[in-house]
Amino acid sequence: MLAYSSERWKKNGLFSGVAETLDFLIAQGDELVLLTKGDPRVQEKKIEATNVKKWFKDNMFIVPSKNKEVLLEYAKNTPLEQVYHVGNSIRSDVKPALESGMKIIYIPLETWAYEKDHNGVSQDANLITLPTFKDIIKIYEFL
């Protein structure tokens, strides 16, 4: 069993290009919301270790699971055509976003085997797959 390690998260940091992309999105005037699922104690430690608070401020939420209803609840004050859900999991990000009618930017960087469920997801007009987080900057003007 592998235990959570704040030191490992501090050492590894965010995926490549994430900080630069979040800075770019803030500079564009976009509102960023961090919606993450899991054990609140672990997720809070990850948030602290990776220093993401500076981009999300009070817009950080930890939920036990992500589904259509949860995504719609956190996006309720924004028209769906203006919402882009960004995630790295077919199961927890892509499927719920598509079911909710949101646009999804999928970056295939699953961090554990449970999330590697690729069955049943077909091409969709609301699905954009990018190889890296930083590629959001490259396509931003077309979003």
N, C-alpha and C positions, 0 to 999 in steps of 0.2 A: 504494500500500500504506500502510495506517494502522498506525503502530507504537504499542505500548502506552505510555501516559503516566501515571505515578504522579500527576503534578500534576493531570492532568485528573480522575482518580478522586478525589483529595482535594478538588478544587474542586466537582465534581458531587455527591460524597457518596453516601449511600444513597438509594434511592427514598423518596419522601414517606411518612411514617408508619411506616417500618421500625423506627427507634430506639424510638419510643414503644411499638410493639407488642411488641418484644423485651423492653423493660422490664416491660411488663404480664405477659408470659408467665413471666418470671423471678419476678415477685411472686406468681404463682399457684403457684409451686413446680414448674413444668414443667422437664423436662430438655431442653435444646436441643442439637442436633447440626448442625453445618455440614458438608454433604457437597456438594462442588463438583467439577465436572469441568473438565479442561483442562490446559494446560502448568503444572506446579508452580511454575516461576519466575514466571510471570505471575500465577497465582492467589495466590501468597504475597504478591506486591506489592499486589494488590487488597485482600487481607485487611489488610495493614498500612496502606494508604492510607485505608481506610474505618473502621479502628479497631473491627472487629467482635469482636476477641479478648475484649473485656470481657464479652460475652454467652456465648461458647462455650468459653472457657478451653482445656482440652485436648481438647475434643470437636470438633475441626476436621480434616477429612480431604479430601484432594485425590485424585481418581481420574481415570484416563484416559477412562473412559466410565461412564455409568450404565445399568444394566439390572436386570432382576428380581433376579438373583443378587447383584449388588453391594448393592442396597437391603436385601435380606434379611440379608446378612452384617452390615451396620452396625446393623440393628435386632434382631439375634438375641437380645439379653438383655431385650427388651421384648415383651409380648404384642401381636400385630399390631392388635388392636382398640383399643390405646392409642396407636398410632403415627399421626401426621398428617404426611405429607410435604407440604411447601409449596414450590411452584416456579412459575416463569414460562415454562416450555417444554413444549409438547406432546410433543416428541420425547424430551427428556432427563428430564422429570419426570413428566408425566401418564401416558404409556404404560407406563414401567417400574413406577410405583407401582400402577397398576391391575392389571398382570400379576402383581405380587407379592401382591395381596390387601390392600394398605394403603389407607388413606383418603388422598385427595389434595386439597389446597386449591390450586387453580390461579388465579394472578393473571396475566392476559394482558398481560405487559409484555416480550415478546421483545426481546432486545437485538441480535439479528443475524438475517439472513434465513434462515440454515440452520435455526433453531429454529421457523420459522413453518410447520411441517408440521402442518396440521389435518386431514389425510385419515385416515379410519378411526377417529376417536375419537367415540364416541356417548355419550349420557347414561348414567351409571352411578350406582348408589346410593353408591359410595365417592368420587364426584367432586363437589366443591363449587367453583363458580367465583365469584370475588369481584372486583369492579372495582379495589379497592385493598388493599394489605397491612393497613392500619389497620382494615379491615372485619372482620378476625379478632376484634378486641376486641368488636365488636357482636354477633357470633354465638357467642362463646366459651361462654356458658352452655348453648348447645344442642348443643355438640359432645360 
